[in-house]
Amino acid sequence: MSRESGNRSNRRTFLQTVLCSAGAALAGCSLDDSDGDSEPTPSAEPASQPTGTPRPGSGESTPTTSEPTATPEPVHPLAEEYDLAMDVVEAGVDPNGEVPVREGLPDLGPDTLLFFPEGRYLVDGGWDLSSFDRLALIGDGATLVPPDGYRGTMFYFAEERETSAVHIEGITFDFKTEDTGPRPMNVRATDELYVGDVAVEGSTRGVRFDVTDPDGRGEIRRLQLTDGGLPGVNAVGCLVSPKNRGELVFGDCRIAGFPNNGLYASSSNGPVTVDGGRYTNNGIANVRVSGPSTVQDVAVTCDRAPEGFLNMRGIWLRGGRCTITGCEVEMKTLTYSDGAVVGVWRGDLRDSRIRVDTDDVSAISVKPGDETGRIESDAGEGINCSDVTIEGSASGASAVLVTDYESCSFEDVSIHQNGAERDGLYLIRSDDAVVKNSVIDVTGRPIRTEDSSVERINVQTTTTTMTPTPESTPESSS
């Protein structure tokens, strides 16, 4: 980008301030986004602006008296931050969805805001937006539609050029026409990314977001992908690729019905925060991250078993330090699954509730890092579970399974599972585990160990043949 880094930082601060004050309002995943049908990119030449003021020396008479001229309202509160801000309808774009958007636009400069008033707008195939240094696409009741039967990518940014900042807000994509299901956006920015209040109606190939500068930041707020993946396509709802190196925040998003992960962000090389939102009936994982990441105040529900969906996990942690807090995960009806919260990670799981009603599915499953060796904690840090409630009617297997792991603690954990032959905590080749101030009420063995050691402090256990027995002193398991 041609602007100096200081200006870029000031602009980012301004945008974040405006957005905060205005907001209420794999398995087997391909990263190939080439469509083969991209349209010519917009010209980088600045648009010529018509004016009603006579040019000096033109020979036209000028009134001797003038009345005060009202300052025109900007097309959007962010307009002053862009060299060119344009109401697309005033520029000549058809708001009735009959003539493609690009046919009504003049030449656009590299620093542009396009405002879409209420209406229906036809985007005829793939639109490469890589010629822009900074771009905003902002709608107010705007619906964008592709050609019938289109399955490519509507908005994308080629890797050959770097776009510094992208802002997309207030747009609905209508993919309800039969055999139509594009990827609405494949967005890549170096420094600043904001996507807010964007919804897709109808099935889709999903979206993709990357911020490529390690100092960059992206926010995706209130993204709605609730009609699922395009049938016959192994679609991911929202993908973050290994090209992402900046910080990404997903706030209050809703993603449902995708076979190949709902939010798939474990490939990211930058930190990811999933803040609020609801993820429902996605295959592989509903939320999938790797460290350093935080998943907070998120609701995950699996209550339907779509044909062909594989291993419907709730939250899948794929390495590194991760924190899960304030979450609710419900596993009611599934194809199959190896757990509600599953992974190889270090960090905290706290203040959360997990319900499992599907037989032989664990609420928490901590796995080894590879096929051969156990995971040892860094500087004594392992998995710390606190203030976690596990409930439900699942039978068989165990509520919590820890395999080949060092240093796990379970404090203020409440396990109540009434399905037949359901164990509580099962440790396999795992040492230095601590269970403290907890209640385990199951039909099988409350604490089961295999080549493992566990210290129990004030643990109350109940089985079908045992009354509650408080344990106030440390005790090693047999």
Secondary structure, 3 states (H helix, E strand, C coil): CCCCHHHHHHHHHHHHHHHHHHCCCCCCCCCCCCCCCECCCCCCCCCCCCCCCCCCCCCCCCCCCCCCCCCCCCCCCCHHHCCEEEEHHHHCCCCEEEEEHHHHCCCCCCEEEEEECCEEEECCCEEECCCCCEEEEEEEEEEEECCCCCCCEEEECCCCCCCCEEEEEEEEEECCCCCCCCEEEEEEECCEEEEEEEEEECCECCEEEEECCCCCEEEEECCEECCCECCCCCCCCEECCCCCCCEEEEECCEEECCCCCCEECCCCCCCEEEECCEEECCCCEEEEECCCEEEECCEEEEECCCCCCCCCEEEEEEEEEEEEECCEEEEEECCCCCCCEEEEEEEEEEEEEEEECCCCCCCEEECCCCCCCCECCECCECEEEEEEEEEECCCCCEEEEEECEECEEEEEEEEEECCCCCEEEEEECCECEEEEEEEEEECCCCEEEECCCEEEEEEEEEECCEEEECCCCCCECC
